[in-house]
Amino acid sequence: MIVLLVLSTQILGYAVAGMTRQFLVRPPAMIWPGLLVSTAMFTTLHKDENKPADGWLISRWRFFVIVFLGSFSFYFLPGLLFPALSYFNVVTWFAPDNVIIANLFGTSSGLGLFPMSFDWSQIAYIGSPLVTPFWAAMNVFSGLLIVMWLVAPILCTYTCMLRLLGWSNSSVDYANVLYSSYMPILSASVFDNTGKAYDVTRILQSDFTFDAAAYQTYSPVFLPITYVLSYALQFASLTALLTHTCLWHGKDILQQTLDSFCSGPYSSQDFYQPSSARSTDALLGNSNRDASRKAGPASQRSSPYYDIHNRLCDRYPDVPASWYLATGLTMLIVGMFLVE
């Protein structure tokens, strides 16, 4: 059943991608830079020619082998011999028993105000900085700065900031929003009213259903402030995603929708010619190429989405959308049956 559940979810996503291919596959702008890295790697592994290019004095294959062996050898240092290089909390080494320093500069259970690491798996934890666009990286960093480094300490406790500045006052030490001062400032665990990890088995009946009376007797659920903020931002991001898409890409989506419904299928004979034929036409001044361009609909010829990749794909018959719809509905029924 687990195998069927995995297959149903994967094929369901494939069906949705097929039904929305005019919006998510066809437009060249939909190519995420991370895919280019995988494409370059697979090209290097499978292509026979590995000549130096763009001024490089080393081939792709040789560069790949050197980087692979170097990274494989170096990982033994932070991964096995010196794990402290992964979480380089050098500030906390000078005051290992100071809770304030741990909350501010700790990485595992603190805010990580000194984010330094020599472990690539930690650096690229949420995405490789080599392939992520700069604007996307700055967007993530801005969210970290505002939410985790400013809002979270204010909601949790003023103590860390005030004591470091010498302004500590017992009357305003703790904001203690949602009792967050009694829990770690950064944790993915859930706690009870004694500060211990929440024992879920105490609020479940023998058939693993929720026992409301036992919940009232035991303890409410308490979450660290960063855990609460992450949940709140995840819900807010869903609405923000729809708003951002409509405001910034609504015109493009509407135009692509009109093109997909109002335009007929492309003709491979009209739009594709081998490179040798194009070269011959260019040398001889043949007008067949210009005539072939006039054969397709005007909206398709002028569409910025109709690049070389679309022209090559149009040489093959397109899969009807009804096939994707039938596959998606079948997998949806299978998934619902397995879950129930």
C-alpha positions in Angstrom: 0.0 0.0 0.0 2.9 2.3 0.7 4.2 1.8 -2.8 0.8 2.5 -4.3 0.5 5.7 -2.2 3.9 6.9 -3.3 3.1 6.1 -7.0 -0.3 7.8 -6.8 1.1 11.0 -5.4 3.9 11.2 -7.9 1.8 10.4 -10.9 -0.9 12.9 -9.7 1.8 15.6 -9.7 2.8 14.5 -13.2 -0.8 14.7 -14.4 -1.2 18.2 -13.0 2.1 19.2 -14.7 0.8 17.8 -18.0 -2.5 19.7 -17.7 -0.7 23.0 -17.0 2.2 22.5 -19.4 1.2 25.5 -21.4 1.9 27.6 -18.3 4.6 25.7 -16.4 6.6 23.9 -19.2 6.3 25.8 -22.4 7.3 29.4 -21.3 11.1 29.7 -21.2 10.9 31.9 -18.1 9.7 28.8 -16.1 13.2 27.3 -16.2 14.6 27.6 -12.7 18.4 28.1 -12.6 18.9 25.0 -10.5 17.9 22.8 -13.4 20.7 24.2 -15.5 23.2 22.7 -13.1 21.7 19.2 -13.4 21.6 19.6 -17.2 25.2 20.6 -17.4 26.2 17.7 -15.2 24.3 15.1 -17.2 25.6 16.6 -20.4 29.1 16.2 -19.1 28.6 12.6 -18.0 26.9 11.5 -21.3 28.4 13.6 -24.0 31.4 12.2 -25.8 33.1 15.6 -26.5 34.6 17.4 -23.5 36.6 20.2 -25.0 37.6 23.4 -23.2 35.1 26.2 -23.8 34.7 29.9 -23.1 38.4 30.4 -22.4 38.6 27.5 -19.9 41.8 25.5 -20.1 40.1 22.4 -18.5 37.4 20.2 -19.9 34.0 19.8 -18.3 34.7 16.2 -17.4 38.1 16.9 -15.8 36.7 19.8 -13.9 33.8 17.6 -12.6 36.2 14.8 -11.5 38.5 17.3 -9.6 35.7 19.0 -7.8 34.0 15.7 -6.9 37.2 14.2 -5.5 38.1 17.4 -3.7 34.7 17.8 -2.0 34.5 14.1 -1.2 37.9 14.2 0.5 37.2 17.5 2.4 33.9 16.3 3.8 35.7 13.9 6.1 37.0 16.9 8.0 33.7 18.5 9.1 31.7 15.3 8.8 33.9 12.9 10.8 37.2 14.3 12.1 36.1 17.8 13.3 32.3 18.2 13.4 32.6 21.6 15.0 33.4 23.0 11.6 29.8 22.3 10.5 28.3 24.4 13.3 31.2 26.9 13.8 29.9 28.5 17.0 33.2 30.0 17.9 31.5 32.8 20.0 29.9 30.3 22.3 33.3 28.6 22.9 34.4 31.5 25.0 31.3 31.3 27.3 30.0 27.7 27.1 27.7 28.1 30.1 26.2 31.5 29.2 22.6 31.0 28.2 22.3 34.5 26.6 25.3 33.9 24.4 23.9 30.5 23.4 20.5 32.0 22.5 22.1 34.7 20.4 25.0 33.0 18.7 24.2 29.3 18.9 23.3 27.5 15.7 21.6 24.3 16.9 19.4 26.0 19.6 20.0 29.7 19.1 19.6 32.4 16.6 22.9 32.0 14.9 24.0 35.6 14.7 27.5 34.4 13.7 26.6 32.2 10.7 29.8 30.6 9.7 30.3 27.1 8.5 32.9 25.0 6.6 30.5 22.3 5.8 28.9 22.6 2.3 25.9 20.6 3.3 25.1 23.3 5.9 25.8 26.2 3.5 23.5 24.7 0.8 20.9 23.4 3.3 18.1 25.5 1.7 19.6 25.8 -1.7 23.1 26.2 -3.3 24.2 29.8 -3.3 26.0 29.1 -6.6 22.8 28.6 -8.5 20.2 30.5 -6.5 19.6 34.0 -8.0 20.8 36.9 -5.9 17.4 38.4 -5.5 16.0 35.0 -4.2 18.9 34.7 -1.7 18.4 38.3 -0.5 14.7 37.6 -0.1 15.5 34.6 2.2 18.1 36.6 4.1 15.7 39.5 4.6 13.1 37.2 6.1 15.7 35.7 8.4 16.8 39.1 9.5 13.4 40.5 10.2 11.6 37.4 11.6 14.3 35.4 13.4 16.8 38.0 14.4 14.4 40.9 15.3 10.8 39.7 15.9 11.6 36.4 17.7 13.9 37.9 20.4 11.5 40.7 21.1 8.5 38.3 21.5 10.5 35.8 23.5 12.6 38.0 25.9 14.2 41.3 26.1 16.9 40.0 28.5 19.5 39.0 25.9 19.5 42.5 24.2 19.1 44.6 27.4 21.8 42.8 29.4 24.3 43.0 26.6 23.7 46.8 26.4 23.7 47.2 30.2 20.0 48.3 30.3 18.6 45.3 32.1 15.6 46.0 34.3 13.7 43.3 36.1 10.3 45.0 35.3 10.8 44.8 31.6 13.1 41.8 31.2 10.7 39.4 29.7 8.0 39.9 27.1 7.2 36.2 27.4 4.7 36.0 24.6 3.0 32.6 24.7 5.3 31.6 27.6 8.1 31.5 25.1 10.7 32.5 27.8 10.4 29.1 29.4 11.4 27.2 26.3 14.4 27.2 23.9 14.2 30.1 21.5 14.9 27.8 18.6 13.5 24.3 18.6 11.3 22.0 16.6 10.0 20.2 19.7 6.7 20.6 21.5 6.6 21.1 25.3 4.2 20.7 28.2 3.6 22.9 31.2 6.6 21.6 33.0 9.1 22.5 30.2 9.6 18.8 29.2 9.0 17.3 25.8 5.3 16.7 25.2 4.2 13.1 25.7 1.6 12.5 23.0 0.7 9.1 24.3 -0.9 10.6 27.4 -3.6 12.3 25.4 -4.4 9.3 23.2 -6.9 6.5 23.8 -6.3 2.9 23.2 -7.4 3.2 19.6 -5.1 6.2 19.1 -7.9 8.8 19.0 -7.8 12.1 20.8 -8.8 12.1 24.5 -10.0 15.6 25.4 -10.3 14.8 29.1 -6.7 13.5 29.3 -5.6 16.6 27.4 -7.2 18.9 30.0 -5.7 16.9 32.8 -2.2 16.7 31.3 -1.2 20.0 29.7 -1.8 22.3 26.8 0.7 22.4 23.9 3.4 25.0 24.2 5.6 25.9 21.1 8.8 27.8 21.0 8.4 31.3 19.5 10.4 30.5 16.3 8.2 27.5 15.8 5.1 29.7 16.1 6.4 32.3 13.7 7.4 29.7 11.2 3.8 28.3 11.2 2.3 31.7 11.0 4.5 32.7 8.0 3.8 29.5 6.2 0.1 30.2 6.3 0.7 33.9 5.4 2.9 32.9 2.5 0.0 30.9 0.9 -2.0 34.1 0.6 1.0 36.2 -0.4 1.9 33.7 -3.1 -1.5 34.1 -4.8 -1.4 37.9 -4.4 2.1 38.1 -5.8 1.4 35.9 -8.7 -1.7 37.9 -9.7 0.0 41.2 -9.4 3.3 40.4 -11.0 2.5 37.6 -13.4 -1.2 37.9 -14.0 -0.8 39.6 -17.4 1.5 36.9 -18.6 -0.7 34.1 -17.4 -3.7 35.6 -19.0 -1.9 36.1 -22.4 -0.6 32.5 -22.2 -4.1 31.2 -21.5 -5.5 33.1 -24.5 -2.7 31.8 -26.7 -3.2 28.2 -25.6 -7.0 28.3 -26.3 -7.1 30.5 -29.3 -4.2 29.2 -31.3 -4.1 26.0 -33.2 -1.4 23.3 -33.1 2.1 24.2 -34.3 3.3 22.6 -37.5 6.7 21.0 -37.3 7.2 21.3 -41.1 6.5 25.0 -41.0 8.7 25.9 -38.0 11.6 23.4 -37.9 14.4 23.0 -40.3 17.7 21.2 -39.7 20.8 23.3 -39.2 22.2 22.4 -42.5 19.0 23.6 -44.3 19.1 26.8 -42.4 22.7 27.4 -43.3 21.9 26.6 -47.0 19.0 29.1 -46.9 21.1 31.7 -45.4 23.9 31.3 -48.0 21.7 31.0 -51.0 19.1 33.5 -50.0 16.3 30.9 -50.2 12.9 32.4 -49.4 11.4 29.0 -48.2 12.4 29.9 -44.7 10.5 33.2 -44.8 7.5 31.4 -46.3 7.5 28.8 -43.6 7.4 31.5 -41.0 4.3 32.9 -42.5 2.5 29.6 -42.3 1.9 29.6 -38.6 -0.6 31.7 -36.7 0.5 35.3 -36.0 0.1 35.0 -32.3 2.4 32.0 -32.2 5.1 33.5 -34.4 5.3 36.6 -32.3 4.9 34.9 -29.0 8.1 35.3 -26.8 7.3 31.8 -25.4 7.9 30.1 -28.7 11.6 29.5 -28.5 13.8 26.8 -30.1 12.9 24.2 -27.4 9.2 24.6 -28.2 9.9 24.3 -31.9 11.8 21.1 -31.4 9.0 19.7 -29.1 6.4 20.5 -31.7 7.9 18.0 -34.1 6.2 15.3 -32.0 2.5 14.8 -31.6 1.2 16.4 -28.5 -0.4 14.3 -25.8 -4.1 15.2 -25.3 -5.0 17.0 -22.1 -7.8 14.4 -21.5 -5.1 11.7 -21.0 -3.5 13.7 -18.2 -7.0 14.5 -16.7 -8.0 10.8 -16.7 -4.6 9.8 -15.2 -4.9 12.5 -12.5 -8.5 11.6 -11.5 -7.5 7.9 -11.4 -4.6 8.5 -9.1 -6.7 10.9 -7.0 -9.2 8.1 -6.4 -6.5 5.6 -5.7 -4.8 8.0 -3.2 -8.1 8.8 -1.4 -8.9 5.1 -1.1 -5.4 4.3 0.3 -5.6 7.1 2.8 -9.1 6.2 4.0 
